[in-house]
Amino acid sequence: MILKIMNKNKFMNTKESFADDAASSGHADIQDRAFTIVELVVVLATVGLLAVMVLPALASTKPNSTLFQCMNNMKQLAVAWTMYADDSSDRLVNLNTYAKDQNGNSAPIATASQGVPWRTQISLVQATLPTGVLPNTQAAQNYLTEMGYKQPQPNVPGPLYAYAPNPGLVHCPADFRAKLVLGSAFSGPYGWDSYSGSMYLNSEQLTSSQNISKRMAITRPSAKFIWAEAADMRGENLGSWQMKSTGTSSIHFADAQFGDSPAAFHIASANFNFCDGHVENHKWLDASTIA
């Protein structure tokens, strides 16, 4: 018992010694000490410098995020395009926004030999607007555009929806047309759909000798695109994406001419998905293309 008391006293003396040392060294009032003006200025300057360095980097993440989201959309569409062909005896989905018969004339989408369009244009969509969505509004155009992909008519399902059940895939989040003015009868320049199918893949050039209707007929699939981003100012990307002139190979296609409006949704570039399933982003080199 005497030993225990001595240890306790020794501990108390040691604790008191630490307290005395702290007081003598000037650290007893450390909790009451405040920033000096100089220290505060240094802290604020450091925070400001970090903000200058970090904010531009944060601002640049938004374009990148929409770019990658768009590429993901196109990747999913390419997978759906492949799966459709697998289940359709290698036949390609109709990449037009309307249907044609064997003679190249317009035909009902439900019975056309070309098949139901991958996305049916708004004028051919038969759908009732949901409660709360008013006619002739941006919300109405968005809904009808997406229904053209999902269920264009009551008894006509969208051909790719079963493989990629997300109608929002038709819209690129960087599509600037979604910020423009809504035209009467959805005539533009406001638009919600962002992608246009290749004109020679079971599309508008159905009667052309260059038209391809079977996937096995596609040579060099890694070099042939399925969809391109397009900026048709008529309210939606009608038909398919065409070249007025494909140009001359000996001069590296410098004389090629666009038939449809290319897009530059990602600052100065556009996305393309290809027949082998991959997606690429390409920067336009001619300033007039993005003007």
URRA-V114021 format. One line per field, one symbol per residue. psi: psi as a letter, one per 30 degrees, with the letter a starting at -180 (. if undefined). Layout:
# URRA-V114021
psi = ???
This chain:
# URRA-V114021
psi = eeeeeeeeeeeeeeeeeeeeeeeffggegeffklkleeeeeeeeeeeeeeeeeeeeeeeffeeeeeeeeeeeeeeeeeeeeeeeeefhhgkkljglglllafgglklkfffkfflkkejkleffkjkkklkfjklhleeeeeeeeeffeeielegjlkffeffihjffffkkfgjfffglkklkhhglfklekfkklkfgihbfhefkffkkfkeffjkiffgkleklklhkggfljkbljlkekfakefghgfgkkkelkllhfidhllkkllfgflkkkkkkfkffeg.
